[in-house]
Amino acid sequence: MTSTSVFVSGASGFIAQELVKQLIKKGYNVVGTVRSTEKGESLKSNLKDAGLASENFEFEIVKDIAVKGAFDEALEKHPEVTVFLHTASPFHFNVTDIEKELLIPAVEGTKNALTAIKAHGPQIKKVVVTSSYAAIGSFLEYSDPSKTRTEDDWNVATYEQSKANAIHGYLGSKKYAELAAWDFVKEEKPNFTLSTVNPVYVFGPQAFEIKDKSQLNTSSELINGVLKLKPTDTVTNELTGYFIDVRDVAHAHIVAFEKKEAEGKRLLLAESPFSTQSILKQIREDFPQLREELPKGDPAEAEYWKKTESPIDNQKTKDILGFKFIDFKKSVDDSVAQIIA
């Protein structure tokens, strides 16, 4: 058991709920920020229902992370906190003003968190920011299967190009928010060390029982979307990429502040490539009761990603983390089992 207190911004998010769950399991005390009392109480009650020490979780309301001073009061109230995990950032494509709804909130939210830590949390020694492969990969042109991406790469999109559409806006928001974090540390020389966690598409089950299955978070909806297909639907392989399981993403955040080797590092989280067809193929193989309800697609196209994706080499990250990632089969199977339960 540990008496260390960890601050988690955006605690009701998909990754953050799993993170809170794992932190409580490990005996940490957690202070989470949420946008409403309802979200905070719901998370507390989920922890209790899961048989976890919900009394070790408390929450503070931060309605808008982009507002100057957003985290000041919450941090002043919790001088016991020594670790700050910043997971809060917009992730949705339903926007009308890309700069105002995606770019500015992500960048300002990160700056606000770090500024608040420096001013009101001098005892905080470790900060981990949830970034994304979006800050690393090359998205403006088709990914180049001959070009390997590593922890040292950056998305080349300019700020102006990021305003072109919602997807570019999301990709840009991750790049510019992460750059803001590294620039802050370089210029302000605060008391804390910084690490970032850069996951690819995040699959895997929700941390707690799903109450509304109609529309899951953006990443989980990729699997849920395949389950919603009709037998006559055409399966396109528009979507390819790499995946990582949410339980590994949460675990990586914890290792990022527990291990000295992770200080000052970008941790690129990717397990293996996938395509829409490979998700469908996995579900059809492992859930025979669903076969009649789903299209066959074209199983030969399951490895379509080989034509479109830049290979990822994240051996440096794996060496630092020191644990084995959950494989595609288990991640998809656990997600589907939870959705159809």
Summary of the structure (lengths in Angstrom):
residues: 341
radius of gyration: 19.7
end to end distance: 33.4
largest distance: 59.5
contacts: 1160
relative contact order: 0.13
helix: 45%
strand: 16%
